[in-house]
Structures are given as structure tokens and as C-alpha cells.
Amino acid sequence: MTEFRVTRTVLAALPSLRRKSALLLLVAAMAACAPVIRNHGYVPAADELALVEVGVDTRETVNQKIGRPSTSGLLNDEGWYYVQSQYRLVGPRQPKEIDRKVLAVTFNEAGVVENIAEFGLEDGQVVEISRRVTETNIKGVSLITQLLSSFGRIRAEDVAGN
């Protein structure tokens, strides 16, 4: 009789357990889709940037005051670029950049700060990178066709090295 009561109690609680499981699954699914904000890079704060004086500071003093950036001018090192981006990630979707700050500190030939400029995401331009792919000279011919077509052209002198 006791086993029957336990079984009946478990069976009576089953719909409630299913509801709780479904609710827990729904909450977990919604939590997985909650946006996650990630920050990448570094841009000095306004109070740190106020320490840098145009026409006075050099590369060395800028390095001491706000640090060296991870990016600088590629060809002639005339500028230092501090870049910070903020991305929003939602579930399995691709991250979307929601904010970007770029601080450009340019130097003259003597290494003295010439200009400080700040740019945001709205100032950016999409630059398409040129993908240089070498096209094959042979169109519509497979590797096996190439091997079989050159089979009859091989001479014994070519292989023997005479």
C-alpha cells in the first residue's frame, strides 16, 4: 500500500515537474540569448589625454604619460593609433561592433606631437581589401586530363637525363 501511495504522489507531481522543467529550459534559453558586451583595445581617458601637449611632448613623453599603442604608422611611424572597439554578442549570431574610438597622435619629423585627433564609429569607412587570387591558365581541364594528355609526350631521354 505504501508503494502505491508513493507512486501516486510521484505521478501527481509529474505535470508540475514538467512545467518546472519547461520553465527552467525557457529561462536557460533566454539567458543564452542575452546580449554580452565585450571591449577590445585601449584608448586613454580624457584626463590622461589632457597631460599630452601639442608642440611640446615627444614620443618618449607621450609613452610615459599615456603609454605606447598597439598600432602605429606602418610606413613612416608618423602616427600612433589607439583603438578601442565594443562588440555586442547575442547567442550564436556574429558579433556586431556597436562602438569604436580611435585616437590618432601624429608626430612631425623631429618626433614632437603635431596633432591629436579622435574618431568614432560614425567617422569610419569600410575599406574593401583587395583579394589577389591567381587564376589558373587552364580552363575546364582537370588534373587527370592534364596527366593523361602528357603521358605520350614523355621520351626515354627526358627521364634518363642523357
N, C-alpha and C positions, 0 to 999 in steps of 0.2 A: 504494500500500500504506500509506503514511503517513497519507493522508486517512482510510482505513478504520479505522486504529488510533485516530485522534483521535475519530472519530465513535463508535466502540465505547466509548471511555473516557467520552465525554460521556453516551452512553446509559446506561452502567453507573452513572454518578454521579447520574442523574436521580431515581431514587427517594430517594436521600439528600438531594438538593436539595429535593424536595417535602416531605420530613419536616422539614427545617430551616425551610422557608418556613412550613409549617403551625405549627410550634412558635413561630416568630417572630410569626406572626399571633395565636396564642393568648396569648402574653406581652403583645403590644401591646393586645389586647382587655382583658386583665385589668388592665393598667396604667391604661387609660382608665376602668375602674370602681373604681379605688382611691379611697377617700374623701379629700376635700380639706376642710380646716378653714379657715374664714375668720372673722376677727374684724372687728366693726364697732363704732364708738363708743369712748368713753373713760370709765373710772371711775378716780379717783385710788387709788393704792396705800394700804395701811393706814398706812404710815409717813408719807405725805404728809397723810393724813386726820387723823392724831394731832396735827398742828400747828394744826388748827382747834378753837377752844374755844367751847362753847355759852355764850351770855350775854356773851361778850367780843368776839368778832370781828364785823365788819360785812361788808357786801357787798364793799367795797373791799379789806379784808384777806383775805377768802376768795379774791377774784380774784387777789391777789398770791401767796397760798400754794398754791392748787391749780388756779387758772385758772377761767375762765368756761365754763359748759357750753354745749352747742349748743341746749339746750331749757330754757325757764323757764316759770313760770306764765303762762298765756295771758291771763287776765282782770285779775289784780291784781299780778302779779310777786312774790307772796309766797314762792315757792319756786324753787330751781334744781334741775334734774334731770339727773344724769349717767347715761347709759345705755350699756351695752356688751353686745353680743349676739355669740354664737358660733354659726355655722352649719356644718352638715355637708353637703357636696355629694357625691353619688355618681352618676357618669355623667350621663345625661340627665334623671335624676329631679329633682323640685322640691327646693330646699334645705330642710333641716329645722333648726329652731332647737333647739340642744342645751343652751345655757346663756344666761342673761340676768342681768345685775346692774344694779340701779337704785339710785342713791344720791340721796336727796332731802334737800336742805338748805333748811330753811324759815326765814324771817325774820319778825320782828314788824314793827309799824308804823314803828318807829324805824330799821329796817334792820339790827338785831342778830340774830345766829344764835339761833334759838329751839329748833331740833331738828335732829338728823341721823339719818336712818333708811336702812337698807339693805334691799332686797328682792331676791328671786331669782326664777327662772322658776317655782318651785313656788308663789310668792305671787301670781302673775299671774292675771288673769281675762280671758277672751275677751269683748270688747265688740263687739257687732254694730253696725255703722254703719248708720244709717237711710238707705236709698236712696230719696230722694223723686223719683219719676218722675211727671210729669203725664200722666194718662190722657187720651186723646182723647175728645171728647164724642160723636163719631160712631162708632157700632159697625157693622162689616160693610159700610161704604161706602168704595169705593176713590176715589182721586183723580180718575180718569177719569169715574166716575159722578157725582162732585160737579161737575166741569166741564160735563159734558153736561146735567145737570139744571138748571144755572143759565143755560144758553145761551138759552133762550126768555125769560128774565126781564130781559134787558138791553134798555133802551129807548134811543132815539137821544138823548134829553135828558140821560141819565146820562153818555154818552160825550162829547157836545158841550159840556157844562158850562153850559148855559143856565139 
